[in-house]
């Protein structure tokens, strides 16, 4: 499982993204989809239309970094949502997406969640 500090949030842009976009193009999408500060240290995920490529953009203390993965076979499964722009993921959901786990058959048991 991916271990992130509890202050780091994970935002997933549900709109298909042109994977030719780099730092500046993805930065614009962060404002458009989430209205979040790029320099907050949060992770911002983007996938292409075929869902076989994923980019994660984040600020790493002194600069922006992009993590990019291309699948040779198959596609990433995306969580279902009614929001056309994006949603917030839990670290376990990010792990399942990157590992190819079918999220529709995975169940999460009840856990306490802070309201903020």
N, C-alpha and C positions, 0 to 999 in steps of 0.2 A: 504494500500500500504506500502511496505517496504521503510523506510526512511534511506538512506545512504548518507554519505558526498559526495559532488560532486567529490572529488578526488578518490573515490573508484570505481574501474571498476569491471565488472562481466564477467568472462571468462567461457565458457561452452565447455567442451570436448565432441565432437560429437561421438567419438568412444565408443563402449560399454566397461564398466570398470568392472573388478572383484571387487565386493563389499567386499571381504575379505581383500583388500588392506587397509592399515591404513596410518599413517603419512608419513613414508618413501616411500612406494610404490606410493602413490598419489603425493608426491613431485617429484619423477622421471617423472611422467606423465606431470607435469606442465612444466618441462624443455623440454620434448619431444614434447608436443602439442603446447605450447605457447611461449617457450623461454623467460619466464618471471621470475622475482625474487620472490620467495616464500614469502619473508619477506616484500613485498611491501604493504601489507594490503588489497590487492585486493581479491575478492571472486573467487574461482575456483570450478566449478560444474562438477559432474561426475554422470552418470546414468548406470545402468546395461542393459543387452541385452533386457530383458522383459520390461524395463522402469517402473518398479514398485518400484524402490528404487533410492534414490538420496542422494549424499553426497556433502557437501559444505566444502571446506577446506580454512582456512584463518589464518592469523597471527594477534593475538589480543594483541598488545602492548608488552607482555612479553612471549608469547608462541603460539604455533600452537593450533588451535581448529578445531574440526570436528562437523558439524551439519548433522544429518542423519535422513531421513524420509523413512518409508516403508508404502506403500499403502496396505490396506487389500483387496480392490476391485479396478479394473481399472488400468490405467497407466498414466504416465506423458506424455503430448504432447510436442514434441520437435520442435523447429523452423526448417524450411527447409533451407538447405544450400548446397553449392557445395564444401565447404572446408572439406576435409576428417578428419582434425585434430580438429578444433574447431572454435568458433566464439565469438564475444563480444556481450553481451546482455545489454539491457536497464533495469533499475530497474522495470519498468512496465511489461516487458516480464517475468522477474523472478517471479513477483507476480502472473501473469497469469498461469505460469507453476505450481507453488505450489498450486494454487487455483483450478486447473482443468478447466480453461477456454479455449475454443476452439479458438486458435489463428488464424485459417484460416478464421473465420467469424468475428473476431474483426478487426476494421479498426482504424488506427491512422491518425489523421488529421495532416496537415502540421504544422511544428514548426521550429523555427530557430535553427540551429545547428552550433556551432563553428567548423571551419575547422580543428582545431588541435585535 
